[in-house]
Amino acid sequence: MNSSGFTPPQVEWAILAPELILITGALVLLLVSTFFRHRPVGNSWSMFTLAVTGAALISTIGLWRDVTGPEGVPRLGLADAVALDGFAVLVTVIICAAVALAVLVADGFLWNERLDQPAFYVLLLLSAAGGLLMGKANDLIVVFLGLEILSIALYVLAAFHRGKPRSSEAAIKYFVLGSFSSAIFLYGVALTYGATGTTNLGGITAFLRSNIVPGGVLYGGFGLLLVGLGFKVAAVPFHMWTPDVYQGSPTPVTGFMAAAAKAAGFAALLRIFFSAFGDQRLDWQPIVWALAVASLVVGSVLAVVQTDVKRMLAYSSISHAGYILIGLQAATERGIAGSLFYLLAYTFMVLGSFAVVTVVAGPGDDSHHLDNYRGLAKRRPGLTLCLTLFLLAQAGVPFTAGFLAKFGVIAAAVESGSYALAVIAMLAAVVATFFYLRLIVVMYMGGETEAASPDRAIELPLAGALAIGLALAFTVGAGLLPEPVLNFARNATLIGL
């Protein structure tokens, strides 16, 4: 304690090891790149970024051992503002995996498009650090801080394809609507503080258990929190930005956005509502039920009429958000485990899909119409098979990670008595299967058009092939041997601190 009577909080730096590694790596990369303006030999920028991401992943091994097992105990740090538990570690693994795959996908893309590689990777690492912070946040202020770090870097990444008007347009739309959603989230924090006198999630839980709080202010608080985070996860009706931003952003950025931003947003949603507002679940469950149904229906139905593959995958992403919301709506440990497994599986499925889309698009990142995929199987049969498996996994075909992901959240809904929601989810899966199969049919049976001329070579960079291979290995491997991944998700639900 100093002369003013203030005692600074004790900082346990080990809890924030992955975030510190990513931020330090980004700063080192930024500093070094300022002194080496010319392109380095080989792929040193991407290799350095992968090394930093790998170090962050390795640091999670020790963190996982600290919080799981017979002697593992969840820990709080930074004056109880951050929480280290299995949930936080799994979110860290998901986002770091998304960064690694995005780096591999972007490597060849940045060279071909002559874009600034160090700046791209710096923004990628900083955005991921914000997402990791959201996964560990035990205070609404820390959630907001992580949300802004994640979002600001993504706004710039969306506009990274200089000279492309649609990239700038996507960034402006994302920035304007994202700013509104952040303001709404902040209003939710203010109302929650007004109702409970604290922004700490543990403090909110303790206050609500021992006091009768007038419903108006509290309901307004978690309603606005739900709106702010609903934008980030692209849940209906806060999804309006998604198709245009996904279509206009550079394709590797779109893949990272679909995986990491959704994982971070859902990490905050799951922790806030299941942990802090768990005792009020009867008040917010109907709202989440409605959001899940709207996301399932709108995402599946509107994807059917799309002719641009990136827009189709954008509406598919909206539909997947609906499935993850089912796990939250169940408000049980099985539901949370199902949502976490879904996020992990979806990360590999969607980044694998966008890796193939990046390759097929070719120079300029312009060839995203369905006609560009006609007869693709005749030109690149291996690439077509990979995309087919990713699409079938997203449709929920058995023996893939996507099937187990859908089964997990639907089973949690049935267990909690939400039978109507489970039926709607299964019907939405049938509708979604149609537009996935339509693209598959076009690739295998569609006649070649001028847009899909065999004269246009499709080059597959080594890094891109590695990304596709890793994503495919997890998608199929977790479907055939799911127990280790399922146990990982089940052991990661220790979020009631």
Secondary structure, 3 states (H helix, E strand, C coil): CCCCCCCCCCCCHHHHHHHHHHHHHHHHHHHHHHHCCCCCCCCHHHHHHHHHHHHHHHHHHHHHHHHCCCCCCCEEECCCCEEECHHHHHHHHHHHHHHHHHHHHHHHHHHHHCCCHHHHHHHHHHHHHHHHHHHHECEHHHHHHHHHHHHHHHHHHHCCCCCCHHHHHHHHHHHHHHHHHHHHHHHHHHHHHHHHCCCEHHHHHHHHHHCCCCHHHHHHHHHHHHHHHHHHCCCCCCCCCHHHHHHHCCHHHHHHHHHHHHHHHHHHHHHHHHHHCHHHHHHHHHHHHHHHHHHHHHHHHHHHCCCEHHHHHHHHHHHHHHHHHHHHHHCCHHHHHHHHHHHHHHHHHHHHHHHHHHHHHCCCCCCCEHHHHCCHHHHCHHHHHHHHHHHHHHHCCCCCHHHHHHHHHHHHHHHCCCHHHHHHHHHHHHHHHHHHHHHHHHHHHCCCCCCCCCCCCCCCCHHHHHHHHHHHHHHHHHHHCCHHHHHHHHCCCCCCC
